[in-house]
Each structure stands twice: as C-alpha cells, then as structure tokens.
Amino acid sequence: MPFGKRIGKPKLFHSKLIVPPLPGMTADDYAVYASYRPSPGGGYYGTLKVVRKTDNRLLFPFAGAPSLGPFPTKHEGVAAAEAVAHSIVEGDITNPEL
C-alpha cells in the first residue's frame, strides 16, 4: 500500500433500508407499548409508544407530546395511555401521516 493512501473504516452496521411510507390498514399494523412510571411527587404517569409496523414509523411520542398524568394508581396511568393509543391508531388509519 502506498504511503499516504487511506482506506475507509470497516462498516460494522450498514445504514437502515429506506422503506417507503405505507399506511396502516388495521389495528394489527400498529405496535402499542403502554406502561407507567412513578412520579417523584407521588402518583403515576402513563408512558406510551406507538409504532406503525408497515414502515416502522414512530407515531407517539413526538416532539411536544403531552405527558399522561399524574394519576393516583398505576392502572389508571396505563388505561390513559391505552386510550390515547387507541385514538392515535384510529386517527392514523382514518387519515394516515405519510
């Protein structure tokens, strides 16, 4: 190899494949992860992640997404997160964000 010639670093992970945006047709086309986290001042906040599986697009949380809570019990926090997830999924099926 001649002096001064550089070779690139080996790639351990290739970039993600670009998937064209595809709308979800049914609720099965979405992954919903609803849980809770404790609040420092007492109570519980619902946590939520909604992903459209057809193109792996994260629908929630987004920048500026509202916090879910605080609620007095864990179950109320999870129930609130599931209710928000249901409305997000139904809204995306009706009017997909592509």
C-alpha positions, 0 to 999 in steps of 0.5 A: 500500500502506498504511503499516504493512501487511506482506506475507509473504516470497516462498516460494522452496521450498514445504514437502515433500508429506506422503506417507503411510507405505507399506511396502516390498514388495521389495528394489527399494523400498529405496535402499542407499548403502554406502561407507567412510571412513578412520579417523584411527587407521588402518583403515576404517569402513563408512558406510551409508544406507538409504532406503525409496523408497515414502515416502522414509523414512530407515531407517539411520542413526538416532539411536544407530546403531552405527558399522561398524568399524574394519576393516583394508581398505576392502572389508571396511568396505563388505561390513559395511555391505552386510550390515547393509543387507541385514538392515535391508531384510529386517527392514523388509519382514518387519515394516515401521516405519510 
